[in-house]
Amino acid sequence: MKDGIHPNYRDVCFVDQSNGFKFITRSTVSSKETITLDDGREVPLVKLETTSESHPFYTGQQKSIDNLGGRVEKFRNKFAGFAKK
């Protein structure tokens, strides 16, 4: 590889702001904040609003629109009285 043309690919710590879940992976993302890990390494810190630990799709808390009634049925029920006039 040529020197000076590739982004800095290193370990980065991502933390979920909603529940404090942390995971470390390799990335080229830049960050001004750092965190010291349990093993003494200092790595860049990236704060996230949601991760797989807090997203409703992955936690099983997501509600499906199909289970709540279809959009067509909701429309028909809402405007059923207008057609009779």
Distance bins in CASP14 RR format, pairs under 12 A and 6 or more apart:
PFRMAT RR
TARGET T0000
AUTHOR 0000-0000-0000
RMODE 2
METHOD distances of the structure
MODEL  1
1 7 0 0 0 0 0 1 0 0 0 0 0
1 9 0 0 0 0 0 1 0 0 0 0 0
6 28 0 0 0 0 1 0 0 0 0 0 0
7 26 0 0 0 0 0 1 0 0 0 0 0
7 27 0 0 0 0 1 0 0 0 0 0 0
7 28 1 1 0 0 0 0 0 0 0 0 0
7 29 0 0 0 0 1 0 0 0 0 0 0
7 30 0 0 0 0 1 0 0 0 0 0 0
8 26 0 0 0 0 0 1 0 0 0 0 0
8 27 0 0 0 0 1 0 0 0 0 0 0
8 28 1 0 0 1 0 0 0 0 0 0 0
8 29 0 0 0 0 1 0 0 0 0 0 0
8 30 1 0 0 1 0 0 0 0 0 0 0
8 31 0 0 0 0 0 1 0 0 0 0 0
8 43 0 0 0 0 0 1 0 0 0 0 0
8 44 0 0 0 0 1 0 0 0 0 0 0
9 25 0 0 0 0 0 1 0 0 0 0 0
9 26 1 0 0 1 0 0 0 0 0 0 0
9 27 1 0 0 1 0 0 0 0 0 0 0
9 28 1 0 1 0 0 0 0 0 0 0 0
9 29 0 0 0 0 0 1 0 0 0 0 0
9 30 0 0 0 0 0 1 0 0 0 0 0
9 44 0 0 0 0 0 1 0 0 0 0 0
10 24 0 0 0 0 0 1 0 0 0 0 0
10 25 0 0 0 0 0 1 0 0 0 0 0
10 26 1 0 0 1 0 0 0 0 0 0 0
10 27 1 0 0 1 0 0 0 0 0 0 0
10 28 0 0 0 0 1 0 0 0 0 0 0
10 29 0 0 0 0 1 0 0 0 0 0 0
10 30 0 0 0 0 0 1 0 0 0 0 0
10 31 0 0 0 0 0 1 0 0 0 0 0
10 34 0 0 0 0 0 1 0 0 0 0 0
10 41 0 0 0 0 0 1 0 0 0 0 0
10 42 0 0 0 0 0 1 0 0 0 0 0
10 43 1 0 0 1 0 0 0 0 0 0 0
10 44 1 0 0 1 0 0 0 0 0 0 0
11 23 0 0 0 0 0 1 0 0 0 0 0
11 24 1 0 1 0 0 0 0 0 0 0 0
11 25 1 0 0 1 0 0 0 0 0 0 0
11 26 1 0 1 0 0 0 0 0 0 0 0
11 27 0 0 0 0 1 0 0 0 0 0 0
11 28 0 0 0 0 0 1 0 0 0 0 0
11 29 0 0 0 0 0 1 0 0 0 0 0
11 31 0 0 0 0 0 1 0 0 0 0 0
11 34 0 0 0 0 0 1 0 0 0 0 0
11 35 0 0 0 0 0 1 0 0 0 0 0
11 37 0 0 0 0 1 0 0 0 0 0 0
11 39 0 0 0 0 0 1 0 0 0 0 0
11 41 1 0 0 1 0 0 0 0 0 0 0
11 42 0 0 0 0 0 1 0 0 0 0 0
11 43 1 0 1 0 0 0 0 0 0 0 0
11 44 0 0 0 0 1 0 0 0 0 0 0
11 45 0 0 0 0 0 1 0 0 0 0 0
11 46 0 0 0 0 0 1 0 0 0 0 0
12 22 0 0 0 0 0 1 0 0 0 0 0
12 23 0 0 0 0 1 0 0 0 0 0 0
12 24 1 0 0 1 0 0 0 0 0 0 0
12 25 1 0 0 1 0 0 0 0 0 0 0
12 26 1 0 0 1 0 0 0 0 0 0 0
12 27 1 0 1 0 0 0 0 0 0 0 0
12 28 0 0 0 0 1 0 0 0 0 0 0
12 29 1 0 1 0 0 0 0 0 0 0 0
12 30 0 0 0 0 1 0 0 0 0 0 0
12 31 1 0 0 1 0 0 0 0 0 0 0
12 33 0 0 0 0 0 1 0 0 0 0 0
12 34 0 0 0 0 1 0 0 0 0 0 0
12 35 0 0 0 0 1 0 0 0 0 0 0
12 37 0 0 0 0 0 1 0 0 0 0 0
12 41 0 0 0 0 0 1 0 0 0 0 0
12 42 0 0 0 0 0 1 0 0 0 0 0
12 43 1 0 0 1 0 0 0 0 0 0 0
12 44 1 0 1 0 0 0 0 0 0 0 0
12 45 1 0 0 1 0 0 0 0 0 0 0
12 46 1 0 1 0 0 0 0 0 0 0 0
12 47 0 0 0 0 0 1 0 0 0 0 0
12 48 0 0 0 0 0 1 0 0 0 0 0
13 20 0 0 0 0 0 1 0 0 0 0 0
13 21 0 0 0 0 0 1 0 0 0 0 0
13 22 1 0 1 0 0 0 0 0 0 0 0
13 23 1 0 0 1 0 0 0 0 0 0 0
13 24 1 0 1 0 0 0 0 0 0 0 0
13 25 0 0 0 0 1 0 0 0 0 0 0
13 26 0 0 0 0 0 1 0 0 0 0 0
13 27 0 0 0 0 1 0 0 0 0 0 0
13 29 0 0 0 0 0 1 0 0 0 0 0
13 31 0 0 0 0 1 0 0 0 0 0 0
13 33 0 0 0 0 1 0 0 0 0 0 0
13 34 0 0 0 0 1 0 0 0 0 0 0
13 35 1 0 1 0 0 0 0 0 0 0 0
13 36 0 0 0 0 1 0 0 0 0 0 0
13 37 1 0 0 1 0 0 0 0 0 0 0
13 38 0 0 0 0 0 1 0 0 0 0 0
13 39 0 0 0 0 0 1 0 0 0 0 0
13 41 0 0 0 0 1 0 0 0 0 0 0
13 42 0 0 0 0 1 0 0 0 0 0 0
13 43 1 0 1 0 0 0 0 0 0 0 0
13 44 1 0 0 1 0 0 0 0 0 0 0
13 45 1 0 1 0 0 0 0 0 0 0 0
13 46 1 0 0 1 0 0 0 0 0 0 0
13 47 0 0 0 0 1 0 0 0 0 0 0
13 48 0 0 0 0 0 1 0 0 0 0 0
14 20 0 0 0 0 0 1 0 0 0 0 0
14 21 0 0 0 0 1 0 0 0 0 0 0
14 22 1 0 0 1 0 0 0 0 0 0 0
14 23 1 0 1 0 0 0 0 0 0 0 0
14 24 1 0 0 1 0 0 0 0 0 0 0
14 25 1 0 0 1 0 0 0 0 0 0 0
14 26 0 0 0 0 0 1 0 0 0 0 0
14 27 0 0 0 0 1 0 0 0 0 0 0
14 29 0 0 0 0 1 0 0 0 0 0 0
14 31 0 0 0 0 1 0 0 0 0 0 0
14 33 0 0 0 0 0 1 0 0 0 0 0
14 35 0 0 0 0 0 1 0 0 0 0 0
14 43 0 0 0 0 0 1 0 0 0 0 0
14 44 0 0 0 0 1 0 0 0 0 0 0
14 45 0 0 0 0 1 0 0 0 0 0 0
14 46 1 0 1 0 0 0 0 0 0 0 0
14 47 1 0 0 1 0 0 0 0 0 0 0
14 48 1 0 1 0 0 0 0 0 0 0 0
14 49 0 0 0 0 0 1 0 0 0 0 0
14 50 0 0 0 0 0 1 0 0 0 0 0
14 51 1 0 0 1 0 0 0 0 0 0 0
14 52 0 0 0 0 0 1 0 0 0 0 0
14 53 0 0 0 0 0 1 0 0 0 0 0
15 21 1 0 0 1 0 0 0 0 0 0 0
15 22 1 0 1 0 0 0 0 0 0 0 0
15 23 0 0 0 0 1 0 0 0 0 0 0
15 24 0 0 0 0 0 1 0 0 0 0 0
15 31 0 0 0 0 0 1 0 0 0 0 0
15 33 0 0 0 0 1 0 0 0 0 0 0
15 34 0 0 0 0 0 1 0 0 0 0 0
15 35 1 0 0 1 0 0 0 0 0 0 0
15 37 0 0 0 0 0 1 0 0 0 0 0
15 43 0 0 0 0 0 1 0 0 0 0 0
15 44 0 0 0 0 0 1 0 0 0 0 0
15 45 1 0 0 1 0 0 0 0 0 0 0
15 46 1 0 0 1 0 0 0 0 0 0 0
15 47 1 0 1 0 0 0 0 0 0 0 0
15 48 1 0 0 1 0 0 0 0 0 0 0
15 49 0 0 0 0 0 1 0 0 0 0 0
15 50 0 0 0 0 0 1 0 0 0 0 0
15 51 0 0 0 0 1 0 0 0 0 0 0
15 53 0 0 0 0 0 1 0 0 0 0 0
15 54 0 0 0 0 0 1 0 0 0 0 0
16 22 1 0 0 1 0 0 0 0 0 0 0
16 23 0 0 0 0 1 0 0 0 0 0 0
16 46 0 0 0 0 0 1 0 0 0 0 0
16 47 0 0 0 0 1 0 0 0 0 0 0
16 48 1 0 1 0 0 0 0 0 0 0 0
16 49 1 0 0 1 0 0 0 0 0 0 0
16 50 1 0 0 1 0 0 0 0 0 0 0
16 51 1 0 1 0 0 0 0 0 0 0 0
16 52 0 0 0 0 1 0 0 0 0 0 0
16 53 1 0 1 0 0 0 0 0 0 0 0
16 54 1 0 1 0 0 0 0 0 0 0 0
16 55 0 0 0 0 1 0 0 0 0 0 0
16 58 0 0 0 0 0 1 0 0 0 0 0
16 59 0 0 0 0 0 1 0 0 0 0 0
17 45 0 0 0 0 0 1 0 0 0 0 0
17 46 0 0 0 0 0 1 0 0 0 0 0
17 47 1 0 1 0 0 0 0 0 0 0 0
17 48 1 0 0 1 0 0 0 0 0 0 0
17 49 1 0 1 0 0 0 0 0 0 0 0
17 50 0 0 0 0 1 0 0 0 0 0 0
17 51 0 0 0 0 1 0 0 0 0 0 0
17 53 0 0 0 0 0 1 0 0 0 0 0
17 54 0 0 0 0 1 0 0 0 0 0 0
18 47 0 0 0 0 0 1 0 0 0 0 0
18 48 0 0 0 0 1 0 0 0 0 0 0
18 49 1 0 0 1 0 0 0 0 0 0 0
18 50 1 0 0 1 0 0 0 0 0 0 0
18 51 0 0 0 0 1 0 0 0 0 0 0
18 52 0 0 0 0 0 1 0 0 0 0 0
18 53 0 0 0 0 1 0 0 0 0 0 0
18 54 1 0 1 0 0 0 0 0 0 0 0
18 55 0 0 0 0 1 0 0 0 0 0 0
18 56 0 0 0 0 0 1 0 0 0 0 0
18 59 0 0 0 0 0 1 0 0 0 0 0
19 48 0 0 0 0 0 1 0 0 0 0 0
19 49 0 0 0 0 0 1 0 0 0 0 0
19 50 0 0 0 0 1 0 0 0 0 0 0
19 51 0 0 0 0 1 0 0 0 0 0 0
19 52 0 0 0 0 0 1 0 0 0 0 0
19 53 1 0 0 1 0 0 0 0 0 0 0
19 54 1 0 1 0 0 0 0 0 0 0 0
19 55 0 0 0 0 0 1 0 0 0 0 0
19 59 0 0 0 0 0 1 0 0 0 0 0
20 35 0 0 0 0 0 1 0 0 0 0 0
20 45 0 0 0 0 0 1 0 0 0 0 0
20 47 0 0 0 0 1 0 0 0 0 0 0
20 48 0 0 0 0 1 0 0 0 0 0 0
20 49 0 0 0 0 0 1 0 0 0 0 0
20 50 0 0 0 0 0 1 0 0 0 0 0
20 51 0 0 0 0 1 0 0 0 0 0 0
20 53 0 0 0 0 1 0 0 0 0 0 0
20 54 0 0 0 0 1 0 0 0 0 0 0
21 47 0 0 0 0 0 1 0 0 0 0 0
21 48 0 0 0 0 1 0 0 0 0 0 0
21 49 0 0 0 0 0 1 0 0 0 0 0
21 50 0 0 0 0 0 1 0 0 0 0 0
21 51 1 0 1 0 0 0 0 0 0 0 0
21 52 0 0 0 0 1 0 0 0 0 0 0
21 53 1 0 1 0 0 0 0 0 0 0 0
21 54 1 0 0 1 0 0 0 0 0 0 0
21 55 0 0 0 0 0 1 0 0 0 0 0
21 58 0 0 0 0 0 1 0 0 0 0 0
21 59 0 0 0 0 0 1 0 0 0 0 0
22 35 0 0 0 0 1 0 0 0 0 0 0
22 37 0 0 0 0 1 0 0 0 0 0 0
22 38 0 0 0 0 0 1 0 0 0 0 0
22 43 0 0 0 0 0 1 0 0 0 0 0
22 45 0 0 0 0 1 0 0 0 0 0 0
22 46 0 0 0 0 0 1 0 0 0 0 0
22 47 0 0 0 0 0 1 0 0 0 0 0
22 48 0 0 0 0 0 1 0 0 0 0 0
22 51 0 0 0 0 1 0 0 0 0 0 0
22 53 0 0 0 0 1 0 0 0 0 0 0
23 37 0 0 0 0 0 1 0 0 0 0 0
23 43 0 0 0 0 0 1 0 0 0 0 0
23 45 0 0 0 0 0 1 0 0 0 0 0
23 46 0 0 0 0 0 1 0 0 0 0 0
23 48 0 0 0 0 1 0 0 0 0 0 0
23 51 1 0 0 1 0 0 0 0 0 0 0
23 52 0 0 0 0 1 0 0 0 0 0 0
23 53 0 0 0 0 1 0 0 0 0 0 0
24 35 0 0 0 0 1 0 0 0 0 0 0
24 37 1 0 0 1 0 0 0 0 0 0 0
24 38 0 0 0 0 0 1 0 0 0 0 0
24 39 0 0 0 0 0 1 0 0 0 0 0
24 41 0 0 0 0 1 0 0 0 0 0 0
24 43 1 0 0 1 0 0 0 0 0 0 0
24 44 0 0 0 0 0 1 0 0 0 0 0
24 45 0 0 0 0 0 1 0 0 0 0 0
24 46 0 0 0 0 0 1 0 0 0 0 0
25 43 0 0 0 0 0 1 0 0 0 0 0
25 44 0 0 0 0 0 1 0 0 0 0 0
25 46 0 0 0 0 1 0 0 0 0 0 0
25 48 0 0 0 0 0 1 0 0 0 0 0
25 51 0 0 0 0 0 1 0 0 0 0 0
26 43 0 0 0 0 0 1 0 0 0 0 0
26 44 0 0 0 0 0 1 0 0 0 0 0
27 43 0 0 0 0 0 1 0 0 0 0 0
27 44 0 0 0 0 1 0 0 0 0 0 0
27 45 0 0 0 0 0 1 0 0 0 0 0
27 46 1 0 0 1 0 0 0 0 0 0 0
27 48 0 0 0 0 0 1 0 0 0 0 0
28 44 0 0 0 0 0 1 0 0 0 0 0
28 46 0 0 0 0 0 1 0 0 0 0 0
29 43 0 0 0 0 0 1 0 0 0 0 0
29 44 1 0 0 1 0 0 0 0 0 0 0
29 45 0 0 0 0 0 1 0 0 0 0 0
29 46 1 0 1 0 0 0 0 0 0 0 0
29 47 0 0 0 0 0 1 0 0 0 0 0
29 48 0 0 0 0 0 1 0 0 0 0 0
30 44 1 0 0 1 0 0 0 0 0 0 0
30 45 0 0 0 0 0 1 0 0 0 0 0
30 46 0 0 0 0 1 0 0 0 0 0 0
31 42 0 0 0 0 0 1 0 0 0 0 0
31 43 0 0 0 0 1 0 0 0 0 0 0
31 44 1 0 1 0 0 0 0 0 0 0 0
31 45 1 0 1 0 0 0 0 0 0 0 0
31 46 1 0 1 0 0 0 0 0 0 0 0
31 47 0 0 0 0 1 0 0 0 0 0 0
31 48 0 0 0 0 0 1 0 0 0 0 0
32 44 0 0 0 0 1 0 0 0 0 0 0
32 45 0 0 0 0 1 0 0 0 0 0 0
32 46 0 0 0 0 0 1 0 0 0 0 0
32 47 0 0 0 0 0 1 0 0 0 0 0
33 42 0 0 0 0 0 1 0 0 0 0 0
33 43 0 0 0 0 0 1 0 0 0 0 0
33 44 1 0 0 1 0 0 0 0 0 0 0
33 45 1 0 1 0 0 0 0 0 0 0 0
33 46 1 0 0 1 0 0 0 0 0 0 0
33 47 1 0 0 1 0 0 0 0 0 0 0
34 40 0 0 0 0 0 1 0 0 0 0 0
34 41 0 0 0 0 1 0 0 0 0 0 0
34 42 1 0 1 0 0 0 0 0 0 0 0
34 43 1 0 0 1 0 0 0 0 0 0 0
34 44 1 0 1 0 0 0 0 0 0 0 0
34 45 1 0 1 0 0 0 0 0 0 0 0
34 46 0 0 0 0 0 1 0 0 0 0 0
35 41 0 0 0 0 1 0 0 0 0 0 0
35 42 1 0 0 1 0 0 0 0 0 0 0
35 43 1 0 0 1 0 0 0 0 0 0 0
35 44 1 0 0 1 0 0 0 0 0 0 0
35 45 1 0 1 0 0 0 0 0 0 0 0
35 46 0 0 0 0 1 0 0 0 0 0 0
35 47 0 0 0 0 0 1 0 0 0 0 0
36 42 1 0 1 0 0 0 0 0 0 0 0
36 43 0 0 0 0 1 0 0 0 0 0 0
36 44 0 0 0 0 0 1 0 0 0 0 0
36 45 0 0 0 0 1 0 0 0 0 0 0
37 43 1 0 0 1 0 0 0 0 0 0 0
37 44 0 0 0 0 0 1 0 0 0 0 0
37 45 0 0 0 0 0 1 0 0 0 0 0
48 54 0 0 0 0 1 0 0 0 0 0 0
48 55 0 0 0 0 0 1 0 0 0 0 0
49 55 0 0 0 0 1 0 0 0 0 0 0
50 56 0 0 0 0 1 0 0 0 0 0 0
50 57 0 0 0 0 1 0 0 0 0 0 0
50 58 0 0 0 0 1 0 0 0 0 0 0
50 59 0 0 0 0 0 1 0 0 0 0 0
51 57 0 0 0 0 0 1 0 0 0 0 0
51 58 0 0 0 0 1 0 0 0 0 0 0
51 59 0 0 0 0 0 1 0 0 0 0 0
52 58 1 0 1 0 0 0 0 0 0 0 0
52 59 0 0 0 0 1 0 0 0 0 0 0
52 60 0 0 0 0 0 1 0 0 0 0 0
53 59 1 0 0 1 0 0 0 0 0 0 0
53 60 0 0 0 0 0 1 0 0 0 0 0
53 61 0 0 0 0 0 1 0 0 0 0 0
54 60 0 0 0 0 0 1 0 0 0 0 0
54 61 0 0 0 0 1 0 0 0 0 0 0
54 62 0 0 0 0 0 1 0 0 0 0 0
55 61 0 0 0 0 1 0 0 0 0 0 0
55 62 0 0 0 0 1 0 0 0 0 0 0
56 62 1 1 0 0 0 0 0 0 0 0 0
56 63 0 0 0 0 1 0 0 0 0 0 0
56 64 0 0 0 0 0 1 0 0 0 0 0
57 63 0 0 0 0 0 1 0 0 0 0 0
57 64 0 0 0 0 0 1 0 0 0 0 0
62 68 0 0 0 0 0 1 0 0 0 0 0
63 69 0 0 0 0 0 1 0 0 0 0 0
64 70 0 0 0 0 0 1 0 0 0 0 0
65 71 1 0 0 1 0 0 0 0 0 0 0
65 72 0 0 0 0 0 1 0 0 0 0 0
65 73 0 0 0 0 0 1 0 0 0 0 0
65 74 0 0 0 0 1 0 0 0 0 0 0
66 72 0 0 0 0 0 1 0 0 0 0 0
66 73 0 0 0 0 0 1 0 0 0 0 0
66 74 0 0 0 0 0 1 0 0 0 0 0
68 74 0 0 0 0 1 0 0 0 0 0 0
69 75 0 0 0 0 0 1 0 0 0 0 0
69 76 0 0 0 0 0 1 0 0 0 0 0
69 77 0 0 0 0 1 0 0 0 0 0 0
70 76 0 0 0 0 1 0 0 0 0 0 0
70 77 0 0 0 0 0 1 0 0 0 0 0
70 78 0 0 0 0 0 1 0 0 0 0 0
71 77 0 0 0 0 0 1 0 0 0 0 0
71 78 0 0 0 0 0 1 0 0 0 0 0
72 78 0 0 0 0 0 1 0 0 0 0 0
72 79 0 0 0 0 0 1 0 0 0 0 0
73 79 0 0 0 0 0 1 0 0 0 0 0
73 80 0 0 0 0 0 1 0 0 0 0 0
74 80 0 0 0 0 0 1 0 0 0 0 0
75 82 0 0 0 0 0 1 0 0 0 0 0
75 83 0 0 0 0 0 1 0 0 0 0 0
76 82 0 0 0 0 0 1 0 0 0 0 0
76 83 0 0 0 0 1 0 0 0 0 0 0
79 85 0 0 0 0 0 1 0 0 0 0 0
END
